[in-house]
Amino acid sequence: MIQLNGIFPPLPTSFDKDENLAMDMMIANIEKLSAYDLRGFLVLGSNGELVHLSDAEKAQVYEKAREVITPDKLMIAGTGGQSTRETVMLTRAAAKAGADAVLVLNPFYFKGLMNPEALKNHYFAVADASTIPVIIYNMPANSGMDMDADTLLILSEHPNIIGLKDSGGNVAKMGAIRKRAKPDFQILAGSAGFLVPAMSVGACGGILASANIAPAQCIAMHKAFNSGDINAASRLQLDIIPVNNAVTKKWGVPALKTAMDYIGLYGGPARKPILPLNAGAKAELLKILDDYNIKA
């Protein structure tokens, strides 16, 4: 069992101007962010544009990221595919590269057929085939499916499924899962916008887009809550909401990459059909970053 307590940035995948992998830039980002007391990194999550990469590119990202992520920090690899076969293949590739755990988004294309039985069969098959722990990924904004508490509790019963990243923001559901799941099942908030509320019902940390651009603030929020300084944790929570909203649900991946460029990391382009921010959105984003004192 690995311990997920702490903060993980979901790293964007770096591309050059022609949308080819720019692994040297992604490695440089990891090295800079490693100076912070992060628990580890997620590669090829939603911000990593998993769905935009070929299988060969995914394997390359797993391998190169593991080479630079130091042993004291966990590497979680996104491996969710639309078929069980694809997900098992990617999970094995991540394990071979040295990932500590995999994050598995549910299949969603045939969402009308993804009933609890189908999801249980899928996740249990992946967990059975995996030599490293599996974390469930519930991301209704992207998948169009919000797995309910009963389904997630069924999935949590597998001994190799150790946790859940929930990006839906339903804190009551997280609390219901924490109350009924096995004691060592770990819940991670999927957004800095609700980290403190999630921790108040038993989450142990978060995989937070904002941790790419405000790692110190996200870590401070986590540590303040754990130390019992609820006032400080609440203040940090309220402060980060505008920044987090800007780089998640308002403008998403291109905003996060623009913000990274602005503070001296490498953001670069997203792969099409994702478009860069227009001038108005970029100006509004940079003002939000300046107001929150996000800078190099």
C-alpha positions as CSV (number, residue, x, y, z in Angstrom):
1,M,0.0,0.0,0.0
2,I,1.3,3.4,-1.0
3,Q,0.3,6.5,0.9
4,L,-1.2,9.3,-1.2
5,N,-1.3,11.9,1.6
6,G,-0.2,15.2,-0.1
7,I,-0.4,17.3,-3.2
8,F,0.2,16.1,-6.8
9,P,0.3,18.4,-9.8
10,P,-1.3,16.8,-12.9
11,L,1.5,17.7,-15.3
12,P,0.5,19.0,-18.8
13,T,2.3,17.2,-21.6
14,S,4.7,19.6,-23.3
15,F,4.5,20.0,-27.1
16,D,6.5,22.2,-29.4
17,K,5.0,24.6,-32.0
18,D,4.4,21.7,-34.4
19,E,2.6,19.7,-31.6
20,N,5.4,17.1,-31.3
21,L,6.3,15.9,-27.9
22,A,8.8,18.2,-26.2
23,M,10.0,15.9,-23.4
24,D,13.0,18.1,-22.6
25,M,10.6,20.9,-21.6
26,M,8.4,18.5,-19.6
27,I,11.5,17.2,-17.8
28,A,12.5,20.8,-17.0
29,N,9.1,21.5,-15.5
30,I,9.3,18.4,-13.3
31,E,12.8,19.4,-12.1
32,K,11.6,22.9,-11.2
33,L,8.5,21.7,-9.4
34,S,10.5,19.0,-7.5
35,A,11.9,21.8,-5.4
36,Y,8.6,21.9,-3.6
37,D,7.4,19.4,-1.0
38,L,5.0,17.7,-3.3
39,R,3.9,14.1,-2.7
40,G,4.5,13.3,-6.4
41,F,3.2,13.9,-9.9
42,L,0.5,12.7,-12.2
43,V,1.5,12.2,-15.8
44,L,-1.1,11.8,-18.6
45,G,-4.2,12.8,-16.7
46,S,-6.8,15.2,-18.2
47,N,-4.3,18.1,-18.2
48,G,-1.7,15.8,-19.7
49,E,-4.0,15.3,-22.7
50,L,-3.9,11.5,-22.5
51,V,-6.6,11.2,-25.2
52,H,-4.4,13.2,-27.7
53,L,-1.4,10.9,-27.6
54,S,-0.6,7.7,-29.4
55,D,0.2,4.6,-27.4
56,A,3.9,4.9,-28.4
57,E,3.9,8.5,-27.1
58,K,2.2,7.5,-23.9
59,A,4.9,4.9,-23.2
60,Q,7.6,7.5,-24.0
61,V,6.1,10.0,-21.5
62,Y,5.8,7.3,-18.8
63,E,9.5,6.3,-19.3
64,K,11.0,9.8,-19.5
65,A,9.0,11.2,-16.6
66,R,10.0,8.3,-14.4
67,E,13.7,9.0,-15.2
68,V,13.4,12.5,-13.7
69,I,10.8,12.0,-10.9
70,T,13.0,11.3,-7.9
71,P,12.4,8.1,-5.8
72,D,11.1,10.1,-2.9
73,K,8.1,11.4,-5.0
74,L,5.4,9.1,-6.3
75,M,4.6,8.9,-10.0
76,I,1.0,8.2,-10.9
77,A,0.3,7.5,-14.5
78,G,-3.0,8.0,-16.3
79,T,-3.9,4.8,-18.2
80,G,-7.7,5.0,-18.8
81,G,-8.8,3.8,-22.2
82,Q,-12.1,3.1,-23.8
83,S,-11.6,-0.7,-23.7
84,T,-10.5,-2.9,-20.9
85,R,-7.8,-4.4,-23.3
86,E,-6.4,-0.9,-24.0
87,T,-6.4,0.1,-20.3
88,V,-4.6,-3.1,-19.3
89,M,-2.0,-2.6,-22.0
90,L,-1.4,1.0,-20.9
91,T,-1.3,0.0,-17.3
92,R,1.4,-2.6,-18.0
93,A,3.4,0.0,-19.9
94,A,3.2,2.4,-17.0
95,A,4.2,-0.3,-14.5
96,K,7.1,-1.3,-16.8
97,A,8.3,2.3,-16.9
98,G,8.3,2.4,-13.1
99,A,5.1,4.2,-12.1
100,D,4.0,3.7,-8.5
101,A,0.3,3.7,-9.3
102,V,-2.1,4.2,-12.2
103,L,-5.1,6.5,-12.4
104,V,-7.9,4.9,-14.5
105,L,-10.7,7.1,-15.9
106,N,-13.8,5.1,-16.6
107,P,-14.7,4.2,-20.2
108,F,-17.4,6.6,-21.3
109,Y,-18.0,6.4,-25.1
110,F,-20.7,3.8,-24.7
111,K,-21.9,5.4,-21.5
112,G,-25.4,4.0,-21.8
113,L,-23.9,0.5,-21.4
114,M,-21.5,1.5,-18.5
115,N,-23.7,0.1,-15.7
116,P,-22.3,-0.9,-12.4
117,E,-21.7,-4.5,-13.6
118,A,-19.8,-3.4,-16.6
119,L,-17.7,-0.9,-14.6
120,K,-17.0,-3.5,-11.9
121,N,-15.8,-6.0,-14.6
122,H,-13.6,-3.4,-16.2
123,Y,-11.9,-2.1,-13.1
124,F,-11.5,-5.5,-11.5
125,A,-9.9,-6.8,-14.7
126,V,-7.5,-3.9,-14.8
127,A,-6.7,-4.3,-11.1
128,D,-6.2,-8.0,-11.5
129,A,-3.8,-7.5,-14.4
130,S,-1.9,-4.6,-12.8
131,T,1.3,-5.2,-10.7
132,I,0.9,-1.7,-9.2
133,P,-2.0,-0.1,-7.4
134,V,-5.0,1.3,-9.2
135,I,-6.7,4.6,-8.4
136,I,-10.2,5.3,-9.8
137,Y,-10.7,8.5,-11.6
138,N,-14.2,10.1,-11.6
139,M,-14.2,13.1,-13.9
140,P,-17.8,13.9,-15.0
141,A,-16.9,17.2,-16.7
142,N,-14.9,15.3,-19.3
143,S,-16.4,11.8,-19.3
144,G,-20.1,12.8,-19.1
145,M,-20.5,10.2,-16.4
146,D,-20.6,10.8,-12.7
147,M,-20.1,7.4,-11.0
148,D,-22.3,7.3,-7.9
149,A,-21.2,6.4,-4.4
150,D,-22.6,2.8,-4.5
151,T,-20.7,2.0,-7.7
152,L,-17.5,3.5,-6.4
153,L,-17.9,1.5,-3.2
154,I,-18.2,-1.7,-5.2
155,L,-15.0,-0.8,-7.0
156,S,-13.2,0.0,-3.8
157,E,-13.6,-3.5,-2.6
158,H,-10.9,-4.8,-4.9
159,P,-7.6,-5.2,-2.9
160,N,-5.5,-3.6,-5.6
161,I,-7.8,-0.5,-5.9
162,I,-6.4,1.8,-3.3
163,G,-8.1,5.1,-3.9
164,L,-10.3,7.6,-5.8
165,K,-9.6,10.9,-7.5
166,D,-12.9,12.7,-7.6
167,S,-13.1,15.8,-9.7
168,G,-16.9,16.1,-9.5
169,G,-16.8,18.2,-6.4
170,N,-19.6,16.4,-4.6
171,V,-18.3,16.6,-1.1
172,A,-21.3,14.8,0.4
173,K,-20.6,11.9,-1.9
174,M,-16.9,11.8,-0.9
175,G,-18.0,11.8,2.7
176,A,-20.4,8.9,2.1
177,I,-17.6,6.9,0.4
178,R,-15.1,7.7,3.2
179,K,-17.6,6.5,5.8
180,R,-18.4,3.2,4.2
181,A,-15.2,2.2,2.3
182,K,-12.5,0.1,3.8
183,P,-10.3,2.1,6.2
184,D,-7.3,2.2,4.0
185,F,-9.1,3.4,0.9
186,Q,-7.7,6.9,0.0
187,I,-9.6,9.8,-1.5
188,L,-8.0,12.6,-3.4
189,A,-9.7,15.9,-4.3
190,G,-9.5,16.5,-8.0
191,S,-9.5,20.3,-7.8
192,A,-7.9,23.0,-5.6
193,G,-11.4,24.6,-5.6
194,F,-12.7,22.1,-3.0
195,L,-9.5,20.7,-1.3
196,V,-10.4,21.9,2.2
197,P,-14.0,20.8,2.1
198,A,-12.9,17.4,0.7
199,M,-10.3,17.0,3.5
200,S,-13.0,17.9,6.0
201,V,-14.8,14.7,5.0
202,G,-11.7,12.5,4.9
203,A,-9.8,13.2,1.7
204,C,-6.0,12.8,2.3
205,G,-4.8,15.2,-0.4
206,G,-5.4,16.3,-3.9
207,I,-4.4,16.1,-7.6
208,L,-4.7,19.8,-8.4
209,A,-4.2,21.6,-11.6
210,S,-3.3,24.7,-9.6
211,A,-0.4,22.9,-8.0
212,N,1.5,23.4,-11.3
213,I,1.4,27.1,-10.9
214,A,0.8,27.6,-7.2
215,P,2.5,24.6,-5.6
216,A,3.5,26.4,-2.4
217,Q,0.0,27.7,-1.8
218,C,-1.6,24.3,-2.4
219,I,0.9,22.6,-0.1
220,A,0.4,25.3,2.6
221,M,-3.4,24.7,2.4
222,H,-3.0,21.0,2.9
223,K,-0.5,21.4,5.7
224,A,-2.6,24.0,7.5
225,F,-5.6,21.7,7.5
226,N,-3.6,18.8,8.8
227,S,-2.1,20.9,11.5
228,G,-5.5,22.0,12.7
229,D,-5.1,25.6,11.6
230,I,-8.6,25.6,10.0
231,N,-8.7,29.4,9.7
232,A,-5.5,29.5,7.7
233,A,-6.7,26.6,5.6
234,S,-10.0,28.3,4.9
235,R,-8.3,31.6,4.0
236,L,-6.0,29.8,1.5
237,Q,-8.9,27.9,0.1
238,L,-10.9,31.0,-0.6
239,D,-7.9,32.8,-2.0
240,I,-7.1,30.2,-4.6
241,I,-10.6,29.7,-6.0
242,P,-10.4,32.4,-8.7
243,V,-7.1,31.1,-10.0
244,N,-8.3,27.5,-9.9
245,N,-11.5,28.3,-11.7
246,A,-9.5,30.1,-14.4
247,V,-7.3,27.1,-15.2
248,T,-9.9,24.5,-14.9
249,K,-13.6,24.8,-15.7
250,K,-13.5,28.4,-17.2
251,W,-10.6,28.0,-19.8
252,G,-9.0,24.6,-19.0
253,V,-5.8,23.2,-20.5
254,P,-4.8,26.2,-22.7
255,A,-5.2,28.5,-19.6
256,L,-3.0,26.3,-17.5
257,K,-0.4,26.2,-20.2
258,T,-0.5,30.0,-20.6
259,A,-0.2,30.5,-16.9
260,M,2.9,28.2,-16.8
261,D,4.5,30.2,-19.6
262,Y,3.8,33.4,-17.7
263,I,5.5,32.2,-14.5
264,G,8.6,30.8,-16.1
265,L,7.7,27.1,-16.6
266,Y,7.0,25.7,-20.1
267,G,3.4,25.6,-21.1
268,G,3.4,25.7,-24.9
269,P,0.5,24.8,-27.1
270,A,-2.1,22.1,-26.6
271,R,-2.9,19.7,-29.4
272,K,-5.7,20.7,-31.7
273,P,-8.6,20.8,-31.7
274,I,-7.9,22.7,-28.5
275,L,-7.2,26.3,-29.4
276,P,-5.0,28.8,-27.6
277,L,-6.7,31.5,-25.5
278,N,-7.8,34.6,-27.4
279,A,-6.3,37.9,-26.5
280,G,-9.2,38.9,-24.2
281,A,-9.2,35.7,-22.2
282,K,-5.4,35.8,-21.9
283,A,-5.5,39.3,-20.5
284,E,-8.2,38.4,-18.0
285,L,-6.2,35.3,-17.0
286,L,-3.0,37.2,-16.4
287,K,-4.8,39.8,-14.3
288,I,-6.2,37.0,-12.1
289,L,-2.6,35.6,-11.8
290,D,-1.3,39.0,-10.9
291,D,-4.1,39.6,-8.3
292,Y,-3.2,36.4,-6.6
293,N,0.6,37.1,-6.9
294,I,1.2,34.1,-9.2
295,K,4.6,34.9,-10.8
296,A,8.0,33.5,-11.5
